[in-house]
């Protein structure tokens, strides 16, 4: 099975490069991204750049303007709070509903992700593995309508997770400890513990993102609110 977080296509390579530059502030909010210029810089055709733009749009990192094209949107405090407030309500519910369906193979997959996350991996790879870890435990890609909603919310949260890791690498250690606790609760068949820990883990992640990200008011569009930028 292909390891998550390792670019295997030109599109993935371009996406990872652009996402990293946006999250690190090398492309600040309001920056216009030109397909031809980026393609020349990365020595690729414009097709994978255009495809990467669609991915960045779905992640909320850019907007598409009829006159200016792709423009870096930046990350907003309102967005991250809304995403995590929904996750804190829906993910514990999904964990409770799917608890009895978690198999030894699922736990083994989650444990494999956890071990990789405890090693030396990039912030983006850690975030990708984080998605895979939680998907293994809840089966959220096959959990019906609720699973699909949770999966999409987790994916939308990924850029904020990466940002928090750039801001403070110690955050990953705290999350890794939470993941170890979750695995232990699943193995001991403690449904109530899993539900409570899932909610606490998400609430803690939100607090850490809020605390460790440097907030600044930006002269961006009025509905963009406060922009999050990685702490220097």
C-alpha positions as a printed Julia matrix, in Angstrom:
232×3 Matrix{Float64}:
   0.0    0.0     0.0
   1.27   3.43   -0.88
   2.45   5.47    2.09
   0.29   8.51    2.63
   2.01  11.86    2.4
   4.58  10.77   -0.18
   3.98  12.51   -3.52
   3.73   9.9    -6.29
   2.36  12.05   -9.1
   3.22  15.42  -10.57
  -0.14  16.73   -9.34
   0.64  15.65   -5.76
   4.1   17.16   -5.97
   2.69  20.51   -7.12
  -0.09  20.4    -4.51
   2.35  19.69   -1.68
   4.68  22.48   -2.8
   1.9   25.08   -3.04
   0.18  24.0     0.17
   3.44  24.16    2.13
   4.29  27.62    0.81
   0.83  28.91    1.7
   0.93  27.44    5.2
   4.43  28.76    5.85
   3.38  32.24    4.75
   5.64  32.31    1.7
   2.48  32.97   -0.31
   0.59  35.4     1.98
  -3.15  35.97    1.82
  -4.06  37.99   -1.25
  -1.19  36.62   -3.37
  -2.21  35.9    -6.95
  -1.05  32.47   -8.16
  -0.32  32.35  -11.88
  -0.48  28.93  -13.52
   2.21  29.6   -16.09
   4.67  31.07  -13.58
   4.25  28.21  -11.1
   4.52  25.63  -13.89
   7.79  27.23  -15.01
   9.17  27.34  -11.46
   8.35  23.68  -10.83
   9.28  22.56  -14.35
   5.88  21.01  -15.04
   3.04  21.62  -17.47
   0.09  23.81  -16.5
  -2.25  20.79  -16.22
  -1.06  19.53  -12.79
  -0.96  23.14  -11.57
  -4.58  23.63  -12.6
  -5.5   20.34  -10.88
  -3.65  21.4    -7.73
  -5.6   24.67   -7.74
  -8.84  22.65   -7.6
  -7.53  20.75   -4.56
  -6.45  23.97   -2.83
  -9.87  25.46   -3.56
 -11.6   22.48   -1.9
  -9.29  22.88    1.11
 -10.22  26.54    1.43
  -6.66  27.76    0.88
  -7.38  29.71   -2.3
 -10.32  31.42   -3.96
 -10.99  31.78   -7.65
 -11.63  35.29   -8.86
 -13.09  35.9   -12.32
 -10.59  38.71  -12.96
  -7.55  37.73  -10.9
  -7.66  33.95  -11.13
  -6.37  31.92   -8.16
  -5.79  34.05   -5.06
  -4.43  32.82   -1.72
  -7.24  33.04    0.81
  -5.32  32.22    3.96
  -6.69  30.42    7.0
  -9.26  32.04    9.24
 -10.05  31.71   12.91
 -13.76  31.59   12.12
 -13.2   28.65    9.78
 -11.18  26.56   12.21
 -13.64  27.19   15.06
 -16.6   26.23   12.88
 -14.89  23.07   11.6
 -13.87  21.89   15.05
 -17.19  22.74   16.67
 -18.86  20.47   14.12
 -16.21  17.79   14.55
 -16.58  17.83   18.35
 -20.28  17.04   17.98
 -20.2   14.6    15.09
 -16.99  12.59   15.54
 -17.86  11.27   19.03
 -21.26  10.25   17.63
 -19.59   8.43   14.74
 -17.14   6.75   17.14
 -20.05   5.49   19.25
 -21.95   4.21   16.21
 -19.0    2.4    14.65
 -17.36   1.17   17.87
 -18.66  -2.4    17.6
 -17.49  -2.67   13.99
 -13.82  -1.9    14.72
 -11.76  -5.01   13.98
  -8.28  -6.15   14.96
  -7.16  -5.25   11.43
  -8.53  -1.73   11.88
  -6.63  -1.36   15.15
  -3.47  -2.67   13.46
  -3.82  -0.06   10.69
  -4.34   2.7    13.22
  -1.4    1.49   15.27
   0.84   1.46   12.17
  -0.13   5.08   11.49
   0.52   5.98   15.12
   4.01   4.47   15.03
   4.89   6.43   11.89
   3.52   9.61   13.44
   5.75   9.11   16.47
   8.78   9.02   14.16
  10.44  11.77   12.2
   7.94  12.79    9.54
   7.12  16.13    7.97
   4.19  18.19    9.22
   2.21  17.41    6.07
   2.93  13.68    6.31
   1.88  13.72    9.98
  -1.4   15.42    9.07
  -2.07  12.87    6.31
  -1.35  10.01    8.71
  -3.6   11.67   11.27
  -6.51  11.49    8.82
  -5.71   7.85    8.09
  -5.45   7.03   11.82
  -8.92   8.33   12.6
 -10.41   6.81    9.44
  -9.08   3.4    10.47
 -10.81   3.64   13.84
 -14.18   4.95   12.66
 -14.37   3.64    9.1
 -15.53   7.12    8.25
 -15.28   6.61    4.5
 -17.86   3.8     4.76
 -19.89   5.08    7.69
 -22.84   6.29    5.64
 -23.92   9.92    5.51
 -22.43  10.73    8.92
 -19.12   9.12    7.98
 -18.91  11.16    4.79
 -19.56  14.4     6.65
 -16.92  13.57    9.28
 -14.42  12.57    6.59
 -14.89  15.88    4.75
 -14.57  17.88    7.97
 -11.38  16.05    8.92
  -9.94  16.76    5.49
 -10.91  20.42    5.76
  -9.16  20.59    9.15
  -5.89  19.16    7.82
  -4.34  22.5     6.73
  -4.96  23.91   10.22
  -3.31  20.86   11.77
  -0.27  21.38    9.53
  -0.19  25.05   10.48
  -0.21  24.22   14.19
   2.7   21.82   13.69
   4.69  24.52   11.92
   3.92  26.86   14.82
   4.91  24.43   17.58
   6.35  20.95   16.86
   5.59  19.92   20.47
   1.92  19.79   19.52
   2.48  16.51   17.69
   3.79  14.88   20.89
   0.61  15.85   22.75
  -1.55  14.5    19.94
   0.5   11.32   19.73
  -0.17  10.71   23.43
  -3.91  11.18   22.82
  -3.76   8.68   19.97
  -2.0    6.12   22.18
  -4.77   6.57   24.76
  -7.45   6.08   22.1
  -5.84   2.86   20.91
  -5.69   1.56   24.49
  -9.38   2.39   25.03
 -10.41   0.56   21.86
  -8.38  -2.49   22.88
  -9.97  -2.52   26.34
 -13.44  -2.18   24.7
 -14.24   1.02   26.58
 -16.88   2.66   24.39
 -17.61   5.53   26.8
 -13.9    6.22   27.16
 -13.45   6.34   23.37
 -16.33   8.78   22.94
 -15.15  11.07   25.76
 -11.51  10.99   24.66
 -12.43  11.7    21.03
 -14.29  14.84   22.07
 -11.54  15.94   24.46
  -8.85  15.31   21.82
 -10.63  17.5    19.28
 -11.27  20.26   21.84
  -7.61  20.2    22.85
  -6.46  20.36   19.23
  -8.63  23.41   18.64
  -7.24  25.12   21.74
  -3.68  24.37   20.65
  -4.27  25.73   17.15
  -5.76  28.89   18.63
  -2.95  29.29   21.15
   0.02  28.42   18.98
  -1.02  30.22   15.81
  -0.13  33.89   15.63
  -3.31  35.83   14.96
  -3.42  39.07   13.07
  -6.13  41.14   11.52
  -5.66  41.31    7.78
  -7.05  43.71    5.18
  -8.58  40.74    3.4
 -12.24  40.47    2.31
 -14.57  41.26    5.2
 -15.93  37.71    5.46
 -12.46  36.23    5.83
 -12.23  37.28    9.48
  -8.94  36.83   11.28
  -6.13  35.19    9.39
  -3.96  32.56   11.0
  -0.26  32.73   10.25
   2.42  30.38   11.5
   4.28  31.72   14.52
   7.82  32.71   13.81
